[in-house]
Amino acid sequence: MNNKQQQQVPGMACPQCGKFIPTTITELLTSGHLRCSYCLLKLNIDRYKSATALKALAKVEAAQKRVESTSKFNR
Ligand SMILES: [Zn+2]
């Protein structure tokens, strides 16, 4: 009953090429920018303008961490 394919990967869609860029909230907040590995577009993260997106990312990341710790306990 272990469905690993339903794992959520935190990240956002590239506004230029539409590809998914995996990232973490920590990375966004510390580096302040993001680079798309497909079209090499550099995205500057405006923490105020992106507050909604950042909150959504934070939720995904928190959920992922919860899953990780749960799976450790379940062995
Ligand atoms: Zn791109």
N, CA, C, O and the ligand as a Tripos MOL2 file, in Angstrom:
@<TRIPOS>MOLECULE
protein
  301   299    76     0     0
PROTEIN
NO_CHARGES

@<TRIPOS>ATOM
      1 N           0.8260   -1.2140    0.0000 N.3       1 MET1
      2 CA          0.0000    0.0000    0.0000 C.3       1 MET1
      3 C           0.8600    1.2620    0.0000 C.2       1 MET1
      4 O           0.4230    2.3290    0.4320 O.2       1 MET1
      5 N           2.0690    1.1220   -0.4850 N.am      2 ASN2
      6 CA          2.9610    2.2710   -0.4920 C.3       2 ASN2
      7 C           2.9990    2.9020   -1.8840 C.2       2 ASN2
      8 O           3.6050    2.3550   -2.8060 O.2       2 ASN2
      9 N           2.3580    4.0380   -2.0250 N.am      3 ASN3
     10 CA          2.3210    4.6660   -3.3390 C.3       3 ASN3
     11 C           3.3090    5.8130   -3.4160 C.2       3 ASN3
     12 O           2.9790    6.9610   -3.1190 O.2       3 ASN3
     13 N           4.5190    5.4860   -3.8170 N.am      4 LYS4
     14 CA          5.5620    6.5060   -3.8370 C.3       4 LYS4
     15 C           5.3970    7.4740   -5.0030 C.2       4 LYS4
     16 O           5.9710    8.5630   -4.9990 O.2       4 LYS4
     17 N           4.6160    7.0750   -5.9960 N.am      5 GLN5
     18 CA          4.4450    7.9460   -7.1500 C.3       5 GLN5
     19 C           3.5760    9.1470   -6.8290 C.2       5 GLN5
     20 O           3.5170   10.0970   -7.6100 O.2       5 GLN5
     21 N           2.9140    9.1170   -5.7090 N.am      6 GLN6
     22 CA          2.0720   10.2570   -5.3580 C.3       6 GLN6
     23 C           2.8380   11.2980   -4.5580 C.2       6 GLN6
     24 O           2.2610   12.2670   -4.0640 O.2       6 GLN6
     25 N           4.1130   11.0950   -4.4390 N.am      7 GLN7
     26 CA          4.9510   12.0520   -3.7360 C.3       7 GLN7
     27 C           4.8500   13.4320   -4.3830 C.2       7 GLN7
     28 O           4.8890   13.5620   -5.6070 O.2       7 GLN7
     29 N           4.7230   14.4220   -3.5730 N.am      8 GLN8
     30 CA          4.6620   15.7740   -4.1190 C.3       8 GLN8
     31 C           6.0630   16.3530   -4.1660 C.2       8 GLN8
     32 O           6.8140   16.3090   -3.1920 O.2       8 GLN8
     33 N           6.3860   16.8920   -5.3160 N.am      9 VAL9
     34 CA          7.6860   17.5390   -5.4490 C.3       9 VAL9
     35 C           7.4730   19.0410   -5.3940 C.2       9 VAL9
     36 O           6.7380   19.5890   -6.2150 O.2       9 VAL9
     37 N           8.1000   19.7130   -4.4460 N.am     10 PRO10
     38 CA          7.9470   21.1650   -4.3820 C.3      10 PRO10
     39 C           8.6450   21.8470   -5.5410 C.2      10 PRO10
     40 O           9.7360   21.4440   -5.9420 O.2      10 PRO10
     41 N           8.0300   22.8580   -6.0670 N.am     11 GLY11
     42 CA          8.6200   23.5650   -7.1900 C.3      11 GLY11
     43 C           7.5940   24.4450   -7.8640 C.2      11 GLY11
     44 O           6.4680   24.5860   -7.3860 O.2      11 GLY11
     45 N           7.9830   25.0300   -8.9670 N.am     12 MET12
     46 CA          7.0420   25.8660   -9.6880 C.3      12 MET12
     47 C           7.2700   25.7840  -11.1960 C.2      12 MET12
     48 O           8.3360   25.3800  -11.6590 O.2      12 MET12
     49 N           6.2410   26.1760  -11.9490 N.am     13 ALA13
     50 CA          6.3590   26.0970  -13.4030 C.3      13 ALA13
     51 C           7.1080   27.3130  -13.9200 C.2      13 ALA13
     52 O           6.8910   28.4350  -13.4610 O.2      13 ALA13
     53 N           7.9870   27.0780  -14.8770 N.am     14 CYS14
     54 CA          8.7460   28.1590  -15.4840 C.3      14 CYS14
     55 C           7.8040   29.0260  -16.3230 C.2      14 CYS14
     56 O           7.0780   28.4980  -17.1650 O.2      14 CYS14
     57 N           7.8030   30.3260  -16.1130 N.am     15 PRO15
     58 CA          6.9070   31.2100  -16.8730 C.3      15 PRO15
     59 C           7.3020   31.3160  -18.3340 C.2      15 PRO15
     60 O           6.4900   31.7460  -19.1550 O.2      15 PRO15
     61 N           8.5000   30.9450  -18.6780 N.am     16 GLN16
     62 CA          8.9520   31.0750  -20.0610 C.3      16 GLN16
     63 C           8.7370   29.8000  -20.8800 C.2      16 GLN16
     64 O           8.1610   29.8570  -21.9670 O.2      16 GLN16
     65 N           9.1880   28.6610  -20.3760 N.am     17 CYS17
     66 CA          9.0740   27.4310  -21.1610 C.3      17 CYS17
     67 C           8.0060   26.5010  -20.6020 C.2      17 CYS17
     68 O           7.6390   25.5220  -21.2510 O.2      17 CYS17
     69 N           7.5080   26.7940  -19.4160 N.am     18 GLY18
     70 CA          6.4170   25.9980  -18.8610 C.3      18 GLY18
     71 C           6.8550   24.7030  -18.2060 C.2      18 GLY18
     72 O           6.0130   23.9440  -17.7260 O.2      18 GLY18
     73 N           8.1620   24.4280  -18.1740 N.am     19 LYS19
     74 CA          8.6590   23.2170  -17.5360 C.3      19 LYS19
     75 C           8.6080   23.3900  -16.0210 C.2      19 LYS19
     76 O           8.6140   24.4990  -15.4870 O.2      19 LYS19
     77 N           8.5570   22.2470  -15.3630 N.am     20 PHE20
     78 CA          8.4910   22.2850  -13.9100 C.3      20 PHE20
     79 C           9.8970   22.4050  -13.3380 C.2      20 PHE20
     80 O          10.7870   21.6240  -13.6750 O.2      20 PHE20
     81 N          10.0850   23.3910  -12.4700 N.am     21 ILE21
     82 CA         11.3890   23.5810  -11.8450 C.3      21 ILE21
     83 C          11.2750   23.1410  -10.3910 C.2      21 ILE21
     84 O          10.6230   23.8090   -9.5880 O.2      21 ILE21
     85 N          11.9000   22.0290  -10.0510 N.am     22 PRO22
     86 CA         11.8570   21.6010   -8.6600 C.3      22 PRO22
     87 C          12.7230   22.5060   -7.7930 C.2      22 PRO22
     88 O          13.8640   22.8050   -8.1430 O.2      22 PRO22
     89 N          12.1860   22.9300   -6.6840 N.am     23 THR23
     90 CA         12.9470   23.7750   -5.7690 C.3      23 THR23
     91 C          12.3600   23.6170   -4.3810 C.2      23 THR23
     92 O          11.3350   22.9580   -4.2000 O.2      23 THR23
     93 N          13.0000   24.2120   -3.4210 N.am     24 THR24
     94 CA         12.4770   24.1540   -2.0670 C.3      24 THR24
     95 C          12.2810   25.5690   -1.5580 C.2      24 THR24
     96 O          12.9210   26.5100   -2.0280 O.2      24 THR24
     97 N          11.4090   25.7020   -0.6110 N.am     25 ILE25
     98 CA         11.1230   27.0080   -0.0400 C.3      25 ILE25
     99 C          12.3870   27.5890    0.5950 C.2      25 ILE25
    100 O          12.6280   28.7950    0.5450 O.2      25 ILE25
    101 N          13.1760   26.7130    1.1870 N.am     26 THR26
    102 CA         14.4190   27.1490    1.8230 C.3      26 THR26
    103 C          15.3620   27.7460    0.7920 C.2      26 THR26
    104 O          15.9850   28.7850    1.0070 O.2      26 THR26
    105 N          15.4440   27.0480   -0.3380 N.am     27 GLU27
    106 CA         16.3200   27.5070   -1.4140 C.3      27 GLU27
    107 C          15.8650   28.8600   -1.9400 C.2      27 GLU27
    108 O          16.6770   29.7600   -2.1550 O.2      27 GLU27
    109 N          14.5630   28.9940   -2.1430 N.am     28 LEU28
    110 CA         14.0250   30.2460   -2.6590 C.3      28 LEU28
    111 C          14.2960   31.3980   -1.7050 C.2      28 LEU28
    112 O          14.6840   32.4920   -2.1130 O.2      28 LEU28
    113 N          14.0860   31.1270   -0.4460 N.am     29 LEU29
    114 CA         14.2240   32.2060    0.5310 C.3      29 LEU29
    115 C          15.6790   32.5810    0.7530 C.2      29 LEU29
    116 O          15.9930   33.7450    1.0040 O.2      29 LEU29
    117 N          16.5630   31.6040    0.6610 N.am     30 THR30
    118 CA         17.9630   31.9170    0.9330 C.3      30 THR30
    119 C          18.6660   32.4960   -0.2900 C.2      30 THR30
    120 O          19.4620   33.4270   -0.1620 O.2      30 THR30
    121 N          18.3790   31.9510   -1.4810 N.am     31 SER31
    122 CA         19.0910   32.4380   -2.6630 C.3      31 SER31
    123 C          18.3910   33.6420   -3.2740 C.2      31 SER31
    124 O          19.0450   34.5080   -3.8550 O.2      31 SER31
    125 N          17.0600   33.7060   -3.1500 N.am     32 GLY32
    126 CA         16.3260   34.8430   -3.6860 C.3      32 GLY32
    127 C          16.1150   34.7610   -5.1840 C.2      32 GLY32
    128 O          15.5130   35.6580   -5.7750 O.2      32 GLY32
    129 N          16.5980   33.7030   -5.8040 N.am     33 HIS33
    130 CA         16.3370   33.5190   -7.2240 C.3      33 HIS33
    131 C          16.3030   32.0400   -7.5610 C.2      33 HIS33
    132 O          16.6480   31.1760   -6.7560 O.2      33 HIS33
    133 N          15.8740   31.7910   -8.7770 N.am     34 LEU34
    134 CA         15.6750   30.4230   -9.2110 C.3      34 LEU34
    135 C          16.0760   30.3390  -10.6720 C.2      34 LEU34
    136 O          15.7760   31.2520  -11.4400 O.2      34 LEU34
    137 N          16.7480   29.2650  -11.0790 N.am     35 ARG35
    138 CA         17.1250   29.1560  -12.4770 C.3      35 ARG35
    139 C          16.4710   27.9300  -13.1020 C.2      35 ARG35
    140 O          16.5640   26.8200  -12.5780 O.2      35 ARG35
    141 N          15.8200   28.1500  -14.2130 N.am     36 CYS36
    142 CA         15.2140   27.0500  -14.9400 C.3      36 CYS36
    143 C          16.3150   26.2750  -15.6450 C.2      36 CYS36
    144 O          17.1140   26.8560  -16.3800 O.2      36 CYS36
    145 N          16.3620   24.9570  -15.4220 N.am     37 SER37
    146 CA         17.4470   24.1750  -16.0230 C.3      37 SER37
    147 C          17.1620   23.8460  -17.4800 C.2      37 SER37
    148 O          18.0120   23.2680  -18.1570 O.2      37 SER37
    149 N          15.9780   24.2030  -17.9770 N.am     38 TYR38
    150 CA         15.6360   23.9080  -19.3730 C.3      38 TYR38
    151 C          15.9590   25.0840  -20.2930 C.2      38 TYR38
    152 O          16.6240   24.9160  -21.3150 O.2      38 TYR38
    153 N          15.4850   26.2780  -19.9230 N.am     39 CYS39
    154 CA         15.7220   27.4240  -20.8080 C.3      39 CYS39
    155 C          16.6840   28.4230  -20.1620 C.2      39 CYS39
    156 O          16.9790   29.4730  -20.7330 O.2      39 CYS39
    157 N          17.1710   28.0810  -18.9530 N.am     40 LEU40
    158 CA         18.1390   28.8870  -18.2230 C.3      40 LEU40
    159 C          17.6360   30.2790  -17.8450 C.2      40 LEU40
    160 O          18.4220   31.1870  -17.5730 O.2      40 LEU40
    161 N          16.3290   30.4250  -17.8340 N.am     41 LEU41
    162 CA         15.7420   31.6750  -17.3920 C.3      41 LEU41
    163 C          16.0120   31.8630  -15.9030 C.2      41 LEU41
    164 O          15.8450   30.9420  -15.1030 O.2      41 LEU41
    165 N          16.4250   33.0550  -15.5580 N.am     42 LYS42
    166 CA         16.6530   33.3340  -14.1480 C.3      42 LYS42
    167 C          15.4420   34.0600  -13.5810 C.2      42 LYS42
    168 O          15.0400   35.1110  -14.0790 O.2      42 LYS42
    169 N          14.8840   33.4930  -12.5560 N.am     43 LEU43
    170 CA         13.6940   34.0630  -11.9360 C.3      43 LEU43
    171 C          14.0930   34.7110  -10.6250 C.2      43 LEU43
    172 O          14.6140   34.0590   -9.7200 O.2      43 LEU43
    173 N          13.8440   35.9820  -10.5430 N.am     44 ASN44
    174 CA         14.0780   36.6250   -9.2570 C.3      44 ASN44
    175 C          12.8250   36.4880   -8.4100 C.2      44 ASN44
    176 O          11.7110   36.7620   -8.8570 O.2      44 ASN44
    177 N          13.0350   36.0640   -7.1940 N.am     45 ILE45
    178 CA         11.8950   35.8460   -6.3180 C.3      45 ILE45
    179 C          11.6290   37.0930   -5.4960 C.2      45 ILE45
    180 O          12.4220   37.4880   -4.6410 O.2      45 ILE45
    181 N          10.4910   37.6940   -5.7830 N.am     46 ASP46
    182 CA         10.0650   38.8200   -4.9650 C.3      46 ASP46
    183 C           9.2640   38.2590   -3.7960 C.2      46 ASP46
    184 O           8.1430   37.7800   -3.9690 O.2      46 ASP46
    185 N           9.8300   38.3220   -2.6500 N.am     47 ARG47
    186 CA          9.2120   37.6620   -1.4980 C.3      47 ARG47
    187 C           7.8390   38.2040   -1.1670 C.2      47 ARG47
    188 O           6.9920   37.4950   -0.6230 O.2      47 ARG47
    189 N           7.6200   39.4750   -1.5010 N.am     48 TYR48
    190 CA          6.3150   40.0550   -1.1850 C.3      48 TYR48
    191 C           5.2970   39.7120   -2.2530 C.2      48 TYR48
    192 O           4.1680   39.3250   -1.9520 O.2      48 TYR48
    193 N           5.7060   39.8580   -3.5070 N.am     49 LYS49
    194 CA          4.7930   39.5370   -4.6040 C.3      49 LYS49
    195 C           4.5290   38.0450   -4.6770 C.2      49 LYS49
    196 O           3.4480   37.6240   -5.0880 O.2      49 LYS49
    197 N           5.5050   37.2430   -4.2820 N.am     50 SER50
    198 CA          5.3560   35.7990   -4.4120 C.3      50 SER50
    199 C           4.8740   35.1560   -3.1220 C.2      50 SER50
    200 O           4.9640   33.9390   -2.9590 O.2      50 SER50
    201 N           4.3710   35.9580   -2.2180 N.am     51 ALA51
    202 CA          3.9770   35.4320   -0.9140 C.3      51 ALA51
    203 C           3.0180   34.2520   -1.0320 C.2      51 ALA51
    204 O           3.1560   33.2610   -0.3140 O.2      51 ALA51
    205 N           2.0520   34.3560   -1.9320 N.am     52 THR52
    206 CA          1.0790   33.2750   -2.0870 C.3      52 THR52
    207 C           1.7520   32.0090   -2.5880 C.2      52 THR52
    208 O           1.5210   30.9180   -2.0660 O.2      52 THR52
    209 N           2.5910   32.1670   -3.6100 N.am     53 ALA53
    210 CA          3.2900   31.0080   -4.1690 C.3      53 ALA53
    211 C           4.2240   30.3980   -3.1330 C.2      53 ALA53
    212 O           4.3430   29.1770   -3.0320 O.2      53 ALA53
    213 N           4.8750   31.2470   -2.3750 N.am     54 LEU54
    214 CA          5.8030   30.7540   -1.3620 C.3      54 LEU54
    215 C           5.0610   29.9890   -0.2720 C.2      54 LEU54
    216 O           5.5420   28.9750    0.2350 O.2      54 LEU54
    217 N           3.8860   30.4920    0.0760 N.am     55 LYS55
    218 CA          3.0930   29.7980    1.0960 C.3      55 LYS55
    219 C           2.6790   28.4260    0.5990 C.2      55 LYS55
    220 O           2.7150   27.4470    1.3440 O.2      55 LYS55
    221 N           2.2850   28.3640   -0.6680 N.am     56 ALA56
    222 CA          1.8850   27.0760   -1.2520 C.3      56 ALA56
    223 C           3.0580   26.1150   -1.2570 C.2      56 ALA56
    224 O           2.9070   24.9310   -0.9550 O.2      56 ALA56
    225 N           4.2240   26.6300   -1.6020 N.am     57 LEU57
    226 CA          5.4300   25.8090   -1.6190 C.3      57 LEU57
    227 C           5.7730   25.3130   -0.2210 C.2      57 LEU57
    228 O           6.1490   24.1560   -0.0270 O.2      57 LEU57
    229 N           5.6370   26.2050    0.7390 N.am     58 ALA58
    230 CA          5.9560   25.8490    2.1130 C.3      58 ALA58
    231 C           5.0580   24.7160    2.5850 C.2      58 ALA58
    232 O           5.4930   23.8250    3.3150 O.2      58 ALA58
    233 N           3.8060   24.7620    2.1610 N.am     59 LYS59
    234 CA          2.8480   23.7180    2.5370 C.3      59 LYS59
    235 C           3.2770   22.3810    1.9680 C.2      59 LYS59
    236 O           3.2710   21.3660    2.6650 O.2      59 LYS59
    237 N           3.6520   22.3880    0.6870 N.am     60 VAL60
    238 CA          4.0770   21.1530    0.0290 C.3      60 VAL60
    239 C           5.3070   20.5910    0.7210 C.2      60 VAL60
    240 O           5.4180   19.3890    0.9580 O.2      60 VAL60
    241 N           6.2370   21.5010    1.0400 N.am     61 GLU61
    242 CA          7.4650   21.0530    1.6680 C.3      61 GLU61
    243 C           7.2090   20.4770    3.0590 C.2      61 GLU61
    244 O           7.8040   19.4740    3.4530 O.2      61 GLU61
    245 N           6.3190   21.1290    3.7860 N.am     62 ALA62
    246 CA          5.9920   20.6410    5.1180 C.3      62 ALA62
    247 C           5.3290   19.2750    5.0370 C.2      62 ALA62
    248 O           5.6050   18.3870    5.8440 O.2      62 ALA62
    249 N           4.4470   19.1170    4.0460 N.am     63 ALA63
    250 CA          3.7670   17.8390    3.8630 C.3      63 ALA63
    251 C           4.7660   16.7550    3.5120 C.2      63 ALA63
    252 O           4.6600   15.6210    3.9790 O.2      63 ALA63
    253 N           5.7350   17.1130    2.6870 N.am     64 GLN64
    254 CA          6.7460   16.1560    2.2740 C.3      64 GLN64
    255 C           7.6010   15.7170    3.4670 C.2      64 GLN64
    256 O           7.9350   14.5410    3.6080 O.2      64 GLN64
    257 N           7.9420   16.6700    4.3080 N.am     65 LYS65
    258 CA          8.7460   16.3360    5.4750 C.3      65 LYS65
    259 C           7.9790   15.4030    6.4050 C.2      65 LYS65
    260 O           8.5390   14.4860    7.0060 O.2      65 LYS65
    261 N           6.6700   15.6690    6.5010 N.am     66 ARG66
    262 CA          5.8350   14.8260    7.3430 C.3      66 ARG66
    263 C           5.8410   13.3950    6.8030 C.2      66 ARG66
    264 O           5.9460   12.4330    7.5630 O.2      66 ARG66
    265 N           5.7270   13.2720    5.4800 N.am     67 VAL67
    266 CA          5.7220   11.9490    4.8550 C.3      67 VAL67
    267 C           7.0460   11.2450    5.1190 C.2      67 VAL67
    268 O           7.0780   10.0520    5.4190 O.2      67 VAL67
    269 N           8.1330   11.9910    5.0060 N.am     68 GLU68
    270 CA          9.4560   11.3990    5.2240 C.3      68 GLU68
    271 C           9.6060   10.8640    6.6460 C.2      68 GLU68
    272 O          10.0840    9.7480    6.8470 O.2      68 GLU68
    273 N           9.2010   11.6530    7.6190 N.am     69 SER69
    274 CA          9.3580   11.2020    8.9860 C.3      69 SER69
    275 C           8.4120   10.0600    9.2880 C.2      69 SER69
    276 O           8.7440    9.1680   10.0680 O.2      69 SER69
    277 N           7.2340   10.0750    8.6780 N.am     70 THR70
    278 CA          6.2800    8.9820    8.8850 C.3      70 THR70
    279 C           6.8420    7.6900    8.3420 C.2      70 THR70
    280 O           6.7390    6.6440    8.9830 O.2      70 THR70
    281 N           7.4440    7.7540    7.1490 N.am     71 SER71
    282 CA          7.9410    6.5250    6.5460 C.3      71 SER71
    283 C           9.1280    5.9770    7.3420 C.2      71 SER71
    284 O           9.3660    4.7690    7.3650 O.2      71 SER71
    285 N           9.8650    6.8730    7.9890 N.am     72 LYS72
    286 CA         10.9630    6.4040    8.8250 C.3      72 LYS72
    287 C          10.4430    5.6190   10.0250 C.2      72 LYS72
    288 O          10.9940    4.5880   10.4110 O.2      72 LYS72
    289 N           9.3600    6.1470   10.6020 N.am     73 PHE73
    290 CA          8.7990    5.4780   11.7720 C.3      73 PHE73
    291 C           8.1490    4.1450   11.4000 C.2      73 PHE73
    292 O           8.1580    3.1950   12.1830 O.2      73 PHE73
    293 N           7.5880    4.0950   10.2010 N.am     74 ASN74
    294 CA          6.8790    2.8740    9.7820 C.3      74 ASN74
    295 C           7.8180    1.7780    9.3000 C.2      74 ASN74
    296 O           7.4430    0.6060    9.2540 O.2      74 ASN74
    297 N           9.0270    2.1570    8.9460 N.am     75 ARG75
    298 CA         10.0050    1.2390    8.4130 C.3      75 ARG75
    299 C           9.4670    0.3850    7.2660 C.2      75 ARG75
    300 O          10.1950   -0.4420    6.7180 O.2      75 ARG75
    301 ZN         12.2520   27.5360  -18.4520 Zn       76 ZN76
@<TRIPOS>BOND
     1     1     2 1
     2     2     3 1
     3     3     4 2
     4     3     5 am
     5     5     6 1
     6     6     7 1
     7     7     8 2
     8     7     9 am
     9     9    10 1
    10    10    11 1
    11    11    12 2
    12    11    13 am
    13    13    14 1
    14    14    15 1
    15    15    16 2
    16    15    17 am
    17    17    18 1
    18    18    19 1
    19    19    20 2
    20    19    21 am
    21    21    22 1
    22    22    23 1
    23    23    24 2
    24    23    25 am
    25    25    26 1
    26    26    27 1
    27    27    28 2
    28    27    29 am
    29    29    30 1
    30    30    31 1
    31    31    32 2
    32    31    33 am
    33    33    34 1
    34    34    35 1
    35    35    36 2
    36    35    37 am
    37    37    38 1
    38    38    39 1
    39    39    40 2
    40    39    41 am
    41    41    42 1
    42    42    43 1
    43    43    44 2
    44    43    45 am
    45    45    46 1
    46    46    47 1
    47    47    48 2
    48    47    49 am
    49    49    50 1
    50    50    51 1
    51    51    52 2
    52    51    53 am
    53    53    54 1
    54    54    55 1
    55    55    56 2
    56    55    57 am
    57    57    58 1
    58    58    59 1
    59    59    60 2
    60    59    61 am
    61    61    62 1
    62    62    63 1
    63    63    64 2
    64    63    65 am
    65    65    66 1
    66    66    67 1
    67    67    68 2
    68    67    69 am
    69    69    70 1
    70    70    71 1
    71    71    72 2
    72    71    73 am
    73    73    74 1
    74    74    75 1
    75    75    76 2
    76    75    77 am
    77    77    78 1
    78    78    79 1
    79    79    80 2
    80    79    81 am
    81    81    82 1
    82    82    83 1
    83    83    84 2
    84    83    85 am
    85    85    86 1
    86    86    87 1
    87    87    88 2
    88    87    89 am
    89    89    90 1
    90    90    91 1
    91    91    92 2
    92    91    93 am
    93    93    94 1
    94    94    95 1
    95    95    96 2
    96    95    97 am
    97    97    98 1
    98    98    99 1
    99    99   100 2
   100    99   101 am
   101   101   102 1
   102   102   103 1
   103   103   104 2
   104   103   105 am
   105   105   106 1
   106   106   107 1
   107   107   108 2
   108   107   109 am
   109   109   110 1
   110   110   111 1
   111   111   112 2
   112   111   113 am
   113   113   114 1
   114   114   115 1
   115   115   116 2
   116   115   117 am
   117   117   118 1
   118   118   119 1
   119   119   120 2
   120   119   121 am
   121   121   122 1
   122   122   123 1
   123   123   124 2
   124   123   125 am
   125   125   126 1
   126   126   127 1
   127   127   128 2
   128   127   129 am
   129   129   130 1
   130   130   131 1
   131   131   132 2
   132   131   133 am
   133   133   134 1
   134   134   135 1
   135   135   136 2
   136   135   137 am
   137   137   138 1
   138   138   139 1
   139   139   140 2
   140   139   141 am
   141   141   142 1
   142   142   143 1
   143   143   144 2
   144   143   145 am
   145   145   146 1
   146   146   147 1
   147   147   148 2
   148   147   149 am
   149   149   150 1
   150   150   151 1
   151   151   152 2
   152   151   153 am
   153   153   154 1
   154   154   155 1
   155   155   156 2
   156   155   157 am
   157   157   158 1
   158   158   159 1
   159   159   160 2
   160   159   161 am
   161   161   162 1
   162   162   163 1
   163   163   164 2
   164   163   165 am
   165   165   166 1
   166   166   167 1
   167   167   168 2
   168   167   169 am
   169   169   170 1
   170   170   171 1
   171   171   172 2
   172   171   173 am
   173   173   174 1
   174   174   175 1
   175   175   176 2
   176   175   177 am
   177   177   178 1
   178   178   179 1
   179   179   180 2
   180   179   181 am
   181   181   182 1
   182   182   183 1
   183   183   184 2
   184   183   185 am
   185   185   186 1
   186   186   187 1
   187   187   188 2
   188   187   189 am
   189   189   190 1
   190   190   191 1
   191   191   192 2
   192   191   193 am
   193   193   194 1
   194   194   195 1
   195   195   196 2
   196   195   197 am
   197   197   198 1
   198   198   199 1
   199   199   200 2
   200   199   201 am
   201   201   202 1
   202   202   203 1
   203   203   204 2
   204   203   205 am
   205   205   206 1
   206   206   207 1
   207   207   208 2
   208   207   209 am
   209   209   210 1
   210   210   211 1
   211   211   212 2
   212   211   213 am
   213   213   214 1
   214   214   215 1
   215   215   216 2
   216   215   217 am
   217   217   218 1
   218   218   219 1
   219   219   220 2
   220   219   221 am
   221   221   222 1
   222   222   223 1
   223   223   224 2
   224   223   225 am
   225   225   226 1
   226   226   227 1
   227   227   228 2
   228   227   229 am
   229   229   230 1
   230   230   231 1
   231   231   232 2
   232   231   233 am
   233   233   234 1
   234   234   235 1
   235   235   236 2
   236   235   237 am
   237   237   238 1
   238   238   239 1
   239   239   240 2
   240   239   241 am
   241   241   242 1
   242   242   243 1
   243   243   244 2
   244   243   245 am
   245   245   246 1
   246   246   247 1
   247   247   248 2
   248   247   249 am
   249   249   250 1
   250   250   251 1
   251   251   252 2
   252   251   253 am
   253   253   254 1
   254   254   255 1
   255   255   256 2
   256   255   257 am
   257   257   258 1
   258   258   259 1
   259   259   260 2
   260   259   261 am
   261   261   262 1
   262   262   263 1
   263   263   264 2
   264   263   265 am
   265   265   266 1
   266   266   267 1
   267   267   268 2
   268   267   269 am
   269   269   270 1
   270   270   271 1
   271   271   272 2
   272   271   273 am
   273   273   274 1
   274   274   275 1
   275   275   276 2
   276   275   277 am
   277   277   278 1
   278   278   279 1
   279   279   280 2
   280   279   281 am
   281   281   282 1
   282   282   283 1
   283   283   284 2
   284   283   285 am
   285   285   286 1
   286   286   287 1
   287   287   288 2
   288   287   289 am
   289   289   290 1
   290   290   291 1
   291   291   292 2
   292   291   293 am
   293   293   294 1
   294   294   295 1
   295   295   296 2
   296   295   297 am
   297   297   298 1
   298   298   299 1
   299   299   300 2
@<TRIPOS>SUBSTRUCTURE
     1 MET1         2 RESIDUE 1 A MET
     2 ASN2         6 RESIDUE 1 A ASN
     3 ASN3        10 RESIDUE 1 A ASN
     4 LYS4        14 RESIDUE 1 A LYS
     5 GLN5        18 RESIDUE 1 A GLN
     6 GLN6        22 RESIDUE 1 A GLN
     7 GLN7        26 RESIDUE 1 A GLN
     8 GLN8        30 RESIDUE 1 A GLN
     9 VAL9        34 RESIDUE 1 A VAL
    10 PRO10       38 RESIDUE 1 A PRO
    11 GLY11       42 RESIDUE 1 A GLY
    12 MET12       46 RESIDUE 1 A MET
    13 ALA13       50 RESIDUE 1 A ALA
    14 CYS14       54 RESIDUE 1 A CYS
    15 PRO15       58 RESIDUE 1 A PRO
    16 GLN16       62 RESIDUE 1 A GLN
    17 CYS17       66 RESIDUE 1 A CYS
    18 GLY18       70 RESIDUE 1 A GLY
    19 LYS19       74 RESIDUE 1 A LYS
    20 PHE20       78 RESIDUE 1 A PHE
    21 ILE21       82 RESIDUE 1 A ILE
    22 PRO22       86 RESIDUE 1 A PRO
    23 THR23       90 RESIDUE 1 A THR
    24 THR24       94 RESIDUE 1 A THR
    25 ILE25       98 RESIDUE 1 A ILE
    26 THR26      102 RESIDUE 1 A THR
    27 GLU27      106 RESIDUE 1 A GLU
    28 LEU28      110 RESIDUE 1 A LEU
    29 LEU29      114 RESIDUE 1 A LEU
    30 THR30      118 RESIDUE 1 A THR
    31 SER31      122 RESIDUE 1 A SER
    32 GLY32      126 RESIDUE 1 A GLY
    33 HIS33      130 RESIDUE 1 A HIS
    34 LEU34      134 RESIDUE 1 A LEU
    35 ARG35      138 RESIDUE 1 A ARG
    36 CYS36      142 RESIDUE 1 A CYS
    37 SER37      146 RESIDUE 1 A SER
    38 TYR38      150 RESIDUE 1 A TYR
    39 CYS39      154 RESIDUE 1 A CYS
    40 LEU40      158 RESIDUE 1 A LEU
    41 LEU41      162 RESIDUE 1 A LEU
    42 LYS42      166 RESIDUE 1 A LYS
    43 LEU43      170 RESIDUE 1 A LEU
    44 ASN44      174 RESIDUE 1 A ASN
    45 ILE45      178 RESIDUE 1 A ILE
    46 ASP46      182 RESIDUE 1 A ASP
    47 ARG47      186 RESIDUE 1 A ARG
    48 TYR48      190 RESIDUE 1 A TYR
    49 LYS49      194 RESIDUE 1 A LYS
    50 SER50      198 RESIDUE 1 A SER
    51 ALA51      202 RESIDUE 1 A ALA
    52 THR52      206 RESIDUE 1 A THR
    53 ALA53      210 RESIDUE 1 A ALA
    54 LEU54      214 RESIDUE 1 A LEU
    55 LYS55      218 RESIDUE 1 A LYS
    56 ALA56      222 RESIDUE 1 A ALA
    57 LEU57      226 RESIDUE 1 A LEU
    58 ALA58      230 RESIDUE 1 A ALA
    59 LYS59      234 RESIDUE 1 A LYS
    60 VAL60      238 RESIDUE 1 A VAL
    61 GLU61      242 RESIDUE 1 A GLU
    62 ALA62      246 RESIDUE 1 A ALA
    63 ALA63      250 RESIDUE 1 A ALA
    64 GLN64      254 RESIDUE 1 A GLN
    65 LYS65      258 RESIDUE 1 A LYS
    66 ARG66      262 RESIDUE 1 A ARG
    67 VAL67      266 RESIDUE 1 A VAL
    68 GLU68      270 RESIDUE 1 A GLU
    69 SER69      274 RESIDUE 1 A SER
    70 THR70      278 RESIDUE 1 A THR
    71 SER71      282 RESIDUE 1 A SER
    72 LYS72      286 RESIDUE 1 A LYS
    73 PHE73      290 RESIDUE 1 A PHE
    74 ASN74      294 RESIDUE 1 A ASN
    75 ARG75      298 RESIDUE 1 A ARG
    76 ZN76       301 GROUP 0 **** ****
